[in-house]
Amino acid sequence: MEGKANKNDMLLSFYLLISICLFGIWFERYNQERNLSREEKIFCLVTFVIGAVVWPIVLPIAYGKLLNNSK
């Protein structure tokens, strides 16, 4: 049981690390954009946060479907 807990902790840490990295890349691109209105900037920021939070859930589901479709 101990090995499974360590594996889950490692997987969660990996997901969080990738999420932070993606958010950083997206935020850097967001800051480079100069032609956005205030509303568009807020919308983009909300989208980035949602994407960074939800991707660890969506990625395994999409990968599982991809594996099922390839059979």
Buried (B, 14 or more C-beta within 10 A) or exposed (E): EEEEEEEEEEEEEEBEEBBEEBBEEBBEEBEEEEEEEEEEEEEBEEEBEEBBEEBBEEEEEEEEEEEEEEE
